[in-house]
Amino acid sequence: MKNILIALFLTAMVAGCSSVDKHVQYERVKPEKFPVLTAIGYAPISLQKSDNETQRMLMAINASKIAAYAELAEQVYGQQITGSTTMADLIVADQVLTAKIQGVIRGAKVIKSYPVGDTYTTELALDFEDVYHVYEVMHVEKRVKDVTYSW
């Protein structure tokens, strides 16, 4: 009888340690709505560091585009603000605030790029449906569709 109980106990222990195989299926879930973000970047033409007027214009075009991309990154990822205050004799001696933006913007389109007086302006749009399709190709999103256990 004792041997039978030991055999049953060992069988139960081995059965408890056995692995159960399962097969999980995933499906992609597309959002119902996609927002469109817009951003505007500005750059002064005359302050660009070149003696050639055409080159100053091209540099301002590029700078305004970069400024617009920075604004889009701020909208998408947010801004990290760091600050410090130094006091001397209970009086604020120095106060510093630093803003940092970090992120990757893919799929933005230039809507308009034009001069306004001495400033070059670039307007960008970021349609999240386009971003969705870019990331759909790059990263496969997964959601559990079905789980099958096999014993």
N, CA, C and O of each residue as an XYZ file, in Angstrom:
604
protein
N       0.819     -1.183      0.000
C       0.000      0.000      0.000
C       0.871      1.259      0.000
O       0.607      2.239     -0.697
N       1.923      1.178      0.819
C       2.833      2.305      0.908
C       3.495      2.560     -0.445
O       3.661      3.714     -0.842
N       3.872      1.508     -1.151
C       4.497      1.653     -2.468
C       3.527      2.257     -3.472
O       3.933      3.039     -4.331
N       2.255      1.903     -3.373
C       1.242      2.450     -4.289
C       1.075      3.944     -4.039
O       0.973      4.717     -4.992
N       1.045      4.363     -2.781
C       0.918      5.784     -2.455
C       2.135      6.572     -2.939
O       2.000      7.681     -3.456
N       3.307      5.997     -2.770
C       4.526      6.661     -3.250
C       4.496      6.769     -4.771
O       4.859      7.805     -5.327
N       4.064      5.700     -5.447
C       3.973      5.716     -6.910
C       2.963      6.760     -7.372
O       3.235      7.487     -8.328
N       1.806      6.855     -6.720
C       0.796      7.861     -7.073
C       1.332      9.276     -6.837
O       1.126     10.172     -7.657
N       2.015      9.464     -5.718
C       2.585     10.762     -5.401
C       3.622     11.180     -6.444
O       3.612     12.319     -6.909
N       4.516     10.261     -6.810
C       5.535     10.564     -7.816
C       4.913     10.828     -9.180
O       5.369     11.708     -9.910
N       3.870     10.070     -9.530
C       3.170     10.288    -10.798
C       2.535     11.671    -10.819
O       2.602     12.377    -11.826
N       1.916     12.055     -9.705
C       1.296     13.377     -9.616
C       2.350     14.476     -9.727
O       2.114     15.497    -10.373
N       3.496     14.278     -9.112
C       4.576     15.263     -9.176
C       5.106     15.407    -10.603
O       5.330     16.522    -11.074
N       5.303     14.301    -11.276
C       5.803     14.334    -12.653
C       4.770     14.974    -13.569
O       5.130     15.759    -14.446
N       3.502     14.655    -13.383
C       2.437     15.231    -14.208
C       2.337     16.734    -13.972
O       2.062     17.495    -14.900
N       2.558     17.155    -12.742
C       2.514     18.579    -12.426
C       3.653     19.354    -13.051
O       3.518     20.552    -13.299
N       4.752     18.713    -13.307
C       5.924     19.375    -13.889
C       5.926     19.326    -15.412
O       6.777     19.950    -16.046
N       5.001     18.605    -16.000
C       5.007     18.489    -17.461
C       4.612     19.819    -18.087
O       3.830     20.576    -17.514
N       5.152     20.094    -19.253
C       4.849     21.347    -19.928
C       3.641     21.169    -20.834
O       3.433     20.112    -21.430
N       2.858     22.227    -20.919
C       1.693     22.234    -21.792
C       2.050     23.102    -22.989
O       2.408     24.268    -22.826
N       1.953     22.546    -24.178
C       2.230     23.314    -25.384
C       1.000     24.135    -25.728
O      -0.134     23.680    -25.573
N       1.242     25.353    -26.198
C       0.130     26.182    -26.638
C       0.535     26.918    -27.909
O       1.711     27.190    -28.147
N      -0.447     27.223    -28.697
C      -0.233     27.953    -29.944
C      -1.049     29.238    -29.861
O      -2.266     29.191    -29.685
N      -0.377     30.396    -29.989
C      -1.039     31.687    -29.868
C      -1.056     32.354    -31.235
O      -0.025     32.429    -31.902
N      -2.219     32.838    -31.656
C      -2.346     33.582    -32.910
C      -2.601     35.047    -32.576
O      -3.345     35.358    -31.646
N      -1.981     35.942    -33.337
C      -2.150     37.372    -33.132
C      -2.801     37.985    -34.364
O      -2.696     37.455    -35.470
N      -3.476     39.114    -34.153
C      -4.033     39.860    -35.275
C      -3.728     41.341    -35.077
O      -3.605     41.811    -33.946
N      -3.609     42.066    -36.173
C      -3.306     43.494    -36.139
C      -4.599     44.278    -35.879
O      -5.657     43.953    -36.418
N      -4.491     45.314    -35.044
C      -5.641     46.148    -34.715
C      -5.363     47.557    -35.226
O      -4.426     48.210    -34.767
N      -6.165     48.025    -36.163
C      -5.985     49.350    -36.741
C      -6.836     50.355    -35.954
O      -8.011     50.096    -35.696
N      -6.251     51.500    -35.569
C      -7.029     52.515    -34.849
C      -8.179     53.043    -35.702
O      -8.116     53.017    -36.931
N      -9.226     53.519    -35.040
C     -10.384     54.047    -35.767
C     -10.100     55.418    -36.367
O     -10.537     55.706    -37.481
N      -9.374     56.263    -35.644
C      -9.082     57.617    -36.114
C      -7.581     57.875    -36.062
O      -6.873     57.360    -35.196
N      -7.117     58.680    -37.003
C      -5.710     59.075    -37.058
C      -5.633     60.603    -37.019
O      -6.197     61.260    -37.893
N      -4.948     61.185    -36.028
C      -4.818     62.644    -36.005
C      -3.807     63.127    -37.043
O      -2.938     62.375    -37.483
N      -3.939     64.378    -37.417
C      -2.970     65.031    -38.300
C      -2.403     66.218    -37.523
O      -3.138     67.135    -37.156
N      -1.106     66.196    -37.279
C      -0.442     67.289    -36.572
C       0.200     68.224    -37.585
O       0.672     67.784    -38.633
N       0.216     69.512    -37.270
C       0.882     70.491    -38.132
C       1.892     71.271    -37.295
O       1.729     71.432    -36.085
N       2.921     71.743    -37.955
C       3.951     72.531    -37.280
C       4.518     73.546    -38.254
O       4.575     73.308    -39.460
N       4.934     74.674    -37.716
C       5.517     75.738    -38.532
C       6.889     76.076    -37.962
O       7.055     76.239    -36.753
N       7.869     76.178    -38.858
C       9.220     76.565    -38.458
C       9.618     77.856    -39.147
O       9.270     78.086    -40.305
N      10.349     78.699    -38.429
C      10.780     79.994    -38.957
C      12.295     80.108    -38.861
O      12.915     79.561    -37.949
N      12.889     80.833    -39.825
C      14.327     81.113    -39.772
C      14.598     82.442    -40.477
O      14.079     82.679    -41.568
N      15.407     83.310    -39.863
C      15.743     84.585    -40.507
C      16.705     84.358    -41.678
O      17.635     83.557    -41.588
N      16.465     85.067    -42.757
C      17.303     84.900    -43.951
C      18.603     85.696    -43.814
O      19.685     85.163    -44.058
N      18.499     86.968    -43.425
C      19.680     87.849    -43.410
C      20.702     87.457    -42.342
O      21.872     87.820    -42.461
N      20.294     86.731    -41.308
C      21.223     86.354    -40.236
C      21.990     85.065    -40.519
O      22.842     84.668    -39.724
N      21.697     84.408    -41.644
C      22.430     83.185    -41.995
C      23.873     83.558    -42.330
O      24.127     84.610    -42.917
N      24.809     82.698    -41.958
C      26.237     83.018    -42.079
C      26.773     82.686    -43.467
O      27.374     81.634    -43.688
N      26.540     83.613    -44.396
C      27.070     83.489    -45.751
C      27.053     84.866    -46.407
O      26.197     85.697    -46.101
N      27.995     85.100    -47.302
C      28.027     86.356    -48.045
C      27.142     86.289    -49.283
O      26.789     87.324    -49.847
N      26.785     85.100    -49.705
C      25.983     84.889    -50.903
C      24.498     84.866    -50.528
O      24.079     84.094    -49.665
N      23.714     85.716    -51.183
C      22.285     85.835    -50.863
C      21.515     84.539    -51.133
O      20.644     84.155    -50.353
N      21.840     83.868    -52.240
C      21.169     82.608    -52.570
C      21.472     81.541    -51.522
O      20.591     80.778    -51.126
N      22.709     81.496    -51.085
C      23.082     80.507    -50.072
C      22.397     80.812    -48.735
O      21.983     79.894    -48.028
N      22.277     82.108    -48.386
C      21.558     82.479    -47.156
C      20.109     82.018    -47.230
O      19.549     81.542    -46.242
N      19.507     82.160    -48.408
C      18.116     81.723    -48.600
C      18.013     80.209    -48.417
O      17.116     79.729    -47.724
N      18.922     79.460    -49.032
C      18.901     77.994    -48.905
C      19.139     77.548    -47.462
O      18.527     76.590    -46.990
N      20.031     78.249    -46.772
C      20.293     77.918    -45.372
C      19.062     78.209    -44.507
O      18.757     77.451    -43.587
N      18.362     79.295    -44.801
C      17.147     79.639    -44.054
C      16.037     78.627    -44.329
O      15.275     78.278    -43.427
N      15.945     78.155    -45.577
C      14.957     77.115    -45.906
C      15.218     75.877    -45.058
O      14.299     75.323    -44.455
N      16.468     75.450    -45.015
C      16.837     74.260    -44.242
C      16.600     74.474    -42.741
O      16.080     73.589    -42.060
N      16.980     75.645    -42.233
C      16.807     75.941    -40.807
C      15.331     75.981    -40.423
O      14.959     75.505    -39.350
N      14.486     76.545    -41.287
C      13.053     76.603    -40.970
C      12.432     75.209    -40.997
O      11.519     74.915    -40.226
N      12.928     74.361    -41.880
C      12.438     72.972    -41.934
C      12.828     72.217    -40.660
O      12.016     71.482    -40.097
N      14.065     72.399    -40.213
C      14.521     71.753    -38.980
C      13.716     72.258    -37.783
O      13.361     71.477    -36.901
N      13.427     73.564    -37.749
C      12.628     74.125    -36.654
C      11.217     73.537    -36.652
O      10.656     73.277    -35.587
N      10.642     73.327    -37.835
C       9.309     72.723    -37.919
C       9.339     71.270    -37.452
O       8.424     70.819    -36.763
N      10.388     70.535    -37.825
C      10.528     69.152    -37.350
C      10.673     69.108    -35.826
O      10.125     68.219    -35.175
N      11.410     70.063    -35.263
C      11.558     70.122    -33.802
C      10.207     70.370    -33.140
O       9.914     69.795    -32.092
N       9.387     71.220    -33.744
C       8.051     71.471    -33.191
C       7.181     70.217    -33.268
O       6.432     69.923    -32.336
N       7.278     69.476    -34.378
C       6.532     68.211    -34.479
C       6.996     67.215    -33.420
O       6.174     66.554    -32.785
N       8.306     67.108    -33.228
C       8.839     66.186    -32.214
C       8.349     66.577    -30.826
O       8.061     65.712    -29.999
N       8.256     67.863    -30.573
C       7.742     68.339    -29.283
C       6.284     67.935    -29.097
O       5.885     67.537    -28.002
N       5.487     68.034    -30.159
C       4.076     67.645    -30.071
C       3.918     66.142    -29.861
O       3.048     65.707    -29.107
N       4.756     65.350    -30.526
C       4.638     63.893    -30.450
C       5.228     63.351    -29.152
O       4.589     62.552    -28.468
N       6.435     63.777    -28.809
C       7.168     63.189    -27.680
C       7.173     64.041    -26.420
O       7.488     63.541    -25.340
N       6.830     65.314    -26.537
C       6.878     66.198    -25.383
C       8.241     66.847    -25.236
O       9.144     66.654    -26.050
N       8.357     67.617    -24.175
C       9.564     68.383    -23.927
C      10.044     68.092    -22.515
O       9.240     68.054    -21.584
N      11.331     67.888    -22.347
C      11.893     67.693    -21.011
C      12.444     69.037    -20.546
O      13.310     69.624    -21.195
N      11.933     69.514    -19.420
C      12.365     70.795    -18.874
C      13.225     70.534    -17.642
O      12.825     69.801    -16.738
N      14.392     71.132    -17.616
C      15.292     71.035    -16.471
C      15.552     72.450    -15.977
O      15.806     73.355    -16.772
N      15.490     72.633    -14.689
C      15.716     73.962    -14.144
C      16.551     73.926    -12.888
O      16.598     72.926    -12.172
N      17.215     75.053    -12.636
C      17.968     75.190    -11.389
C      17.963     76.656    -10.979
O      17.960     77.559    -11.815
N      17.962     76.861     -9.680
C      17.984     78.210     -9.135
C      19.081     78.286     -8.082
O      19.185     77.417     -7.217
N      19.886     79.318     -8.161
C      20.939     79.550     -7.179
C      20.561     80.784     -6.366
O      20.184     81.820     -6.913
N      20.671     80.647     -5.051
C      20.335     81.773     -4.181
C      21.552     82.178     -3.357
O      22.371     81.344     -2.973
N      21.648     83.467     -3.099
C      22.689     84.000     -2.221
C      22.022     85.007     -1.287
O      21.385     85.953     -1.751
N      22.162     84.816     -0.006
C      21.543     85.686      1.004
C      20.033     85.793      0.800
O      19.456     86.876      0.895
N      19.400     84.645      0.517
C      17.954     84.543      0.308
C      17.456     85.379     -0.868
O      16.286     85.760     -0.920
N      18.351     85.658     -1.804
C      17.985     86.375     -3.027
C      18.390     85.499     -4.204
O      19.478     84.923     -4.213
N      17.507     85.401     -5.198
C      17.813     84.592     -6.376
C      18.991     85.220     -7.111
O      18.916     86.354     -7.582
N      20.081     84.457     -7.198
C      21.287     84.948     -7.867
C      21.314     84.532     -9.331
O      21.745     85.295    -10.196
N      20.850     83.316     -9.602
C      20.895     82.800    -10.975
C      19.776     81.783    -11.158
O      19.538     80.947    -10.286
N      19.104     81.857    -12.275
C      18.029     80.909    -12.569
C      18.190     80.434    -14.009
O      18.274     81.242    -14.934
N      18.233     79.103    -14.190
C      18.469     78.531    -15.515
C      17.370     77.519    -15.826
O      17.059     76.662    -14.999
N      16.789     77.618    -17.004
C      15.827     76.636    -17.508
C      16.352     76.103    -18.829
O      16.785     76.871    -19.689
N      16.312     74.791    -18.989
C      16.768     74.159    -20.223
C      15.656     73.259    -20.741
O      15.061     72.497    -19.979
N      15.379     73.349    -22.031
C      14.371     72.487    -22.660
C      15.072     71.525    -23.605
O      16.003     71.901    -24.316
N      14.612     70.274    -23.603
C      15.211     69.253    -24.465
C      14.090     68.498    -25.176
O      13.107     68.093    -24.555
N      14.251     68.319    -26.473
C      13.303     67.558    -27.287
C      14.082     66.427    -27.927
O      15.166     66.641    -28.469
N      13.530     65.219    -27.865
C      14.230     64.085    -28.472
C      13.203     63.129    -29.062
O      12.225     62.777    -28.403
N      13.424     62.714    -30.295
C      12.526     61.763    -30.928
C      12.824     61.636    -32.407
O      13.629     62.386    -32.959
N      12.175     60.690    -33.036
C      12.325     60.453    -34.471
C      10.979     60.716    -35.129
O       9.961     60.161    -34.716
N      10.974     61.556    -36.144
C       9.753     61.855    -36.894
C       9.886     61.215    -38.265
O      10.803     61.527    -39.024
N       8.959     60.316    -38.572
C       8.920     59.673    -39.895
C       7.575     59.970    -40.542
O       6.537     59.947    -39.881
N       7.605     60.247    -41.828
C       6.366     60.402    -42.580
C       5.824     61.814    -42.654
O       4.735     62.014    -43.192
N       6.542     62.809    -42.134
C       6.070     64.195    -42.213
C       6.219     64.705    -43.643
O       7.130     64.310    -44.370
N       5.303     65.590    -44.027
C       5.325     66.153    -45.383
C       5.380     67.668    -45.314
O       4.726     68.290    -44.477
N       6.171     68.254    -46.205
C       6.228     69.709    -46.308
C       4.971     70.165    -47.036
O       4.724     69.775    -48.177
N       4.175     71.000    -46.360
C       2.948     71.532    -46.960
C       3.273     72.784    -47.772
O       2.879     72.902    -48.932
N       3.998     73.721    -47.147
C       4.405     74.960    -47.815
C       5.772     75.369    -47.297
O       6.139     75.085    -46.157
N       6.507     76.035    -48.155
C       7.785     76.620    -47.768
C       7.891     77.937    -48.523
O       7.916     77.948    -49.754
N       7.953     79.058    -47.785
C       7.871     80.359    -48.445
C       8.525     81.442    -47.590
O       8.589     81.318    -46.367
N       9.018     82.524    -48.247
C       9.572     83.649    -47.496
C       8.470     84.633    -47.108
O       7.520     84.859    -47.858
N       8.622     85.212    -45.917
C       7.741     86.289    -45.462
C       8.670     87.395    -44.970
O       9.176     87.345    -43.849
N       8.883     88.383    -45.818
C       9.843     89.426    -45.479
C      11.243     88.834    -45.407
O      11.722     88.233    -46.368
N      11.898     89.008    -44.254
C      13.258     88.496    -44.062
C      13.257     87.137    -43.353
O      14.304     86.666    -42.909
N      12.104     86.519    -43.252
C      11.989     85.232    -42.556
C      11.505     84.169    -43.522
O      10.606     84.407    -44.329
N      12.113     82.987    -43.430
C      11.644     81.868    -44.242
C      10.776     80.982    -43.362
O      11.129     80.695    -42.218
N       9.649     80.554    -43.894
C       8.668     79.769    -43.153
C       8.462     78.428    -43.838
O       8.346     78.359    -45.062
N       8.417     77.360    -43.044
C       8.118     76.023    -43.559
C       6.996     75.424    -42.729
O       7.053     75.410    -41.499
N       5.975     74.929    -43.420
C       4.844     74.277    -42.754
C       4.911     72.780    -43.027
O       5.032     72.356    -44.176
N       4.832     71.983    -41.963
C       4.851     70.522    -42.067
C       3.539     69.946    -41.560
O       2.857     70.550    -40.732
N       3.198     68.767    -42.071
C       2.041     68.019    -41.569
C       2.474     66.582    -41.333
O       3.221     66.001    -42.121
N       1.995     66.027    -40.245
C       2.289     64.640    -39.903
C       0.965     63.910    -39.749
O       0.271     64.056    -38.742
N       0.624     63.118    -40.768
C      -0.608     62.337    -40.758
C      -0.298     60.993    -40.111
O       0.523     60.229    -40.617
N      -0.956     60.709    -38.995
C      -0.645     59.481    -38.266
C      -1.093     58.225    -38.999
O      -0.678     57.125    -38.635
N      -1.923     58.360    -40.014
C      -2.243     57.192    -40.837
C      -1.012     56.784    -41.645
O      -0.729     55.596    -41.800
N      -0.276     57.787    -42.164
C       0.979     57.492    -42.865
C       2.003     56.887    -41.905
O       2.704     55.936    -42.253
N       2.086     57.445    -40.695
C       3.010     56.919    -39.683
C       2.641     55.476    -39.342
O       3.517     54.626    -39.181
N       1.344     55.206    -39.233
C       0.872     53.852    -38.930
C       1.357     52.866    -39.993
O       1.815     51.770    -39.670
N       1.252     53.264    -41.261
C       1.674     52.369    -42.344
C       3.191     52.170    -42.351
O       3.672     51.083    -42.669
N       3.943     53.216    -42.000
C       5.403     53.081    -41.918
C       5.767     52.090    -40.822
O       6.572     51.186    -41.044
N       5.179     52.254    -39.641
C       5.502     51.363    -38.521
C       4.905     49.975    -38.700
O       5.415     49.001    -38.145
N       3.832     49.879    -39.469
C       3.227     48.579    -39.754
C       4.222     47.685    -40.493
O       4.295     46.480    -40.252
N       4.970     48.289    -41.379
C       5.975     47.545    -42.132
C       7.185     47.229    -41.247
O       7.762     46.146    -41.336
N       7.563     48.191    -40.390
C       8.773     48.037    -39.580
C       8.564     47.176    -38.330
O       9.437     46.386    -37.969
N       7.416     47.324    -37.674
C       7.162     46.630    -36.407
C       5.806     45.940    -36.477
O       4.783     46.592    -36.685
N       5.798     44.665    -36.309
C       4.544     43.923    -36.347
C       3.896     44.012    -34.968
O       4.422     43.496    -33.982
N       2.738     44.679    -34.921
C       1.995     44.791    -33.667
C       1.222     43.505    -33.437
O       0.672     42.926    -34.374
N       1.183     43.062    -32.198
C       0.549     41.778    -31.922
C      -0.546     41.919    -30.876
O      -0.441     42.714    -29.941
N      -1.588     41.139    -31.053
C      -2.665     41.030    -30.082
C      -3.108     39.580    -30.089
O      -3.165     38.960    -31.151
N      -3.420     39.030    -28.938
C      -3.813     37.623    -28.865
C      -5.144     37.442    -29.585
O      -6.135     38.091    -29.253
N      -5.153     36.560    -30.566
C      -6.366     36.248    -31.313
C      -6.958     34.930    -30.830
O      -8.169     34.819    -30.643
N      -6.094     33.925    -30.629
C      -6.575     32.608    -30.225
C      -5.439     31.859    -29.538
O      -4.276     31.994    -29.920
N      -5.780     31.070    -28.524
C      -4.800     30.239    -27.829
C      -5.319     28.813    -27.838
O      -6.450     28.551    -27.428
N      -4.488     27.894    -28.305
C      -4.852     26.476    -28.337
C      -3.858     25.711    -27.474
O      -2.647     25.796    -27.678
N      -4.380     24.968    -26.515
C      -3.531     24.147    -25.648
C      -3.556     22.714    -26.142
O      -4.613     22.184    -26.484
N      -2.400     22.094    -26.178
C      -2.342     20.678    -26.538
C      -1.693     19.923    -25.389
O      -0.664     20.352    -24.867
N      -2.265     18.838    -25.004
C      -1.786     18.061    -23.850
C      -0.931     16.948    -24.285
O      -0.437     16.187    -23.453
